[in-house]
Amino acid sequence: MRSGRRTALRQLAAWVGGSAIAGRSGIGWAYQASEPSIEQYLTDPLLQPASIMDFEPLAKAKLDPLAYDYLVGGSEDEVSLRDNRAGFDRIIIRPKALIDVHKIDLSVEVLGLRWEHPIFLCPAGGKNCFHQDGENTVARAAASAKTLHITNGGIQKLVESGKGPAWWQVTTGGDFRTPQTIRAFVKRLEDQGCGAICFTTDIMYVSHRERNIRNKFDRAWGETGIPRDAQGRVPQPRNPERAGLYPSRPTATPTWDTVRELRAMTQLPIVLKGILRAEDAKLCLEAGVSGIIVSNHGARQLDHVGGTIEALPEVVAAVEGKIPVMIDGGFRRGTDILKALALGARAVGIARPYLFGLAAFGQPGVERVITLLRTELALDMGLAGTPNIAAIERSLVRIRN
Ligand SMILES: Cc1cc2nc3c(=O)[nH]c(=O)nc-3n(C[C@H](O)[C@H](O)[C@H](O)COP(=O)(O)O)c2cc1C
């Protein structure tokens, strides 16, 4: 426990130190200490994507089609998947004229830490079918890009090294079966020096992801990669995703009582991921939750829940500024992030874009995705007359009827 605290303090110092350096250089453009040469821009494949969207075809070309479907797919009719993107088109930016924007500061405070920019990497299971040692590769990219990574676990050495900016560990509640399992989970994270516990509330069952069902995708392949033989055949899956199974679980699924128990057991911040309604946001406050991530699991769980950007305003209103509200789901553009910040989000998460970067180029791909998105955000902030995050007020956007 004590060593865990030490590690956490080391992490905090590293993080704050990093921010201070960034602060001296004015963050924004200046953070790119090693700006690539024109020659590199013209020839380096990593530098060809014009935006993070351009990584998807590159990833698709490299990935096994079954892994690609697992990555991009949503659940059932994929209505929420489309809504996650469509939601942004209904929000209009109202740029401010004649503001001095010669320096742009993306830094933001989240749960007592200063982040260099308001973008974080969402948890994503199954990374090994996109890249070998996927979780550690992403963790190293996150550390190098000074970006928060919500990890699915298995990066103990990196967390303990204290070299990262901050890592939060996600759980879907399997660790919450009994008070003993909650205690063991909490102790492990505290000892490691993890920065927070992120609890995903929207996956008490795995949804029907029909691409996976048709592909007879076995979730175990997320850990091993798709095991094709020399002839390119996939062996018979042991546990393929399939339709027609009646949902039931052997033990009770977590409830608000579980969150309260968890709260009583640790000083670590607790962040609930998957909140989509004001009523639940209020229950978060009552249960002593430290932060919320408005999320529909990348439209991979319940379908027809709308785009997350549509749910953001009610959640922000419900918490009345008492805890930070973050959001993920379909964020691909600097303007998407700008809109969410204007609607009251503190930070924005991405998953598929950095997984495309991972699949296409490994660690440098993840880092490049972060660079492109944060610089696009900085540019859009400059164009909108908002040189820092505090300048992004609610009046910066209006919502079309
Ligand atoms: C391949 C993949 C695996 C995911 N695994 C998890 C997971 O294990 N736990 C979790 O809370 N969310 C998981 N998510 C959801 C993301 O954390 C995030 O909520 C969502 O994907 C963000 O939307 P975006 O992919 O459009 O950026 C996963 C998403 C993808 C694409």
The ligand as an SDF file (V2000), in Angstrom:
LIG
                    3D

 31 33  0  0  0  0  0  0  0  0999 V2000
  -12.4590   -3.0000  -29.8420 C   0  0  0  0  0  0  0  0  0  0  0  0
  -13.1140   -2.3020  -28.6790 C   0  0  0  0  0  0  0  0  0  0  0  0
  -13.0770   -2.8870  -27.4290 C   0  0  0  0  0  0  0  0  0  0  0  0
  -13.6700   -2.2340  -26.3370 C   0  0  0  0  0  0  0  0  0  0  0  0
  -13.5650   -2.7960  -25.0830 N   0  0  0  0  0  0  0  0  0  0  0  0
  -14.0410   -2.1180  -24.0260 C   0  0  0  0  0  0  0  0  0  0  0  0
  -13.8580   -2.6230  -22.7110 C   0  0  0  0  0  0  0  0  0  0  0  0
  -13.2580   -3.6670  -22.5060 O   0  0  0  0  0  0  0  0  0  0  0  0
  -14.3660   -1.9140  -21.6670 N   0  0  0  0  0  0  0  0  0  0  0  0
  -15.0260   -0.7390  -21.8610 C   0  0  0  0  0  0  0  0  0  0  0  0
  -15.4670   -0.1230  -20.9020 O   0  0  0  0  0  0  0  0  0  0  0  0
  -15.2210   -0.2390  -23.1000 N   0  0  0  0  0  0  0  0  0  0  0  0
  -14.7290   -0.8780  -24.1740 C   0  0  0  0  0  0  0  0  0  0  0  0
  -14.8980   -0.3580  -25.4250 N   0  0  0  0  0  0  0  0  0  0  0  0
  -15.6180    0.9190  -25.5800 C   0  0  0  0  0  0  0  0  0  0  0  0
  -14.6530    2.1050  -25.5090 C   0  0  0  0  0  0  0  0  0  0  0  0
  -14.0560    2.1900  -24.2420 O   0  0  0  0  0  0  0  0  0  0  0  0
  -15.3590    3.4290  -25.7880 C   0  0  0  0  0  0  0  0  0  0  0  0
  -16.4210    3.5940  -24.8930 O   0  0  0  0  0  0  0  0  0  0  0  0
  -15.8720    3.6130  -27.2140 C   0  0  0  0  0  0  0  0  0  0  0  0
  -15.3530    2.6730  -28.1120 O   0  0  0  0  0  0  0  0  0  0  0  0
  -15.5540    5.0100  -27.7160 C   0  0  0  0  0  0  0  0  0  0  0  0
  -16.0870    5.2090  -28.9840 O   0  0  0  0  0  0  0  0  0  0  0  0
  -15.1790    5.2300  -30.3110 P   0  0  0  0  0  0  0  0  0  0  0  0
  -14.6310    3.8790  -30.4990 O   0  0  0  0  0  0  0  0  0  0  0  0
  -16.1550    5.6170  -31.3530 O   0  0  0  0  0  0  0  0  0  0  0  0
  -14.1120    6.2730  -30.1060 O   0  0  0  0  0  0  0  0  0  0  0  0
  -14.3170   -0.9870  -26.5320 C   0  0  0  0  0  0  0  0  0  0  0  0
  -14.3500   -0.4240  -27.8090 C   0  0  0  0  0  0  0  0  0  0  0  0
  -13.7570   -1.0700  -28.8710 C   0  0  0  0  0  0  0  0  0  0  0  0
  -13.7930   -0.3980  -30.2310 C   0  0  0  0  0  0  0  0  0  0  0  0
  1  2  1  0
  2  3  1  0
  2 30  2  0
  3  4  2  0
  4  5  1  0
  4 28  1  0
  5  6  2  0
  6  7  1  0
  6 13  1  0
  7  8  2  0
  7  9  1  0
  9 10  1  0
 10 11  2  0
 10 12  1  0
 12 13  2  0
 13 14  1  0
 14 15  1  0
 14 28  1  0
 15 16  1  0
 16 17  1  0
 16 18  1  0
 18 19  1  0
 18 20  1  0
 20 21  1  0
 20 22  1  0
 22 23  1  0
 23 24  1  0
 24 25  2  0
 24 26  1  0
 24 27  1  0
 28 29  2  0
 29 30  1  0
 30 31  1  0
M  END
$$$$
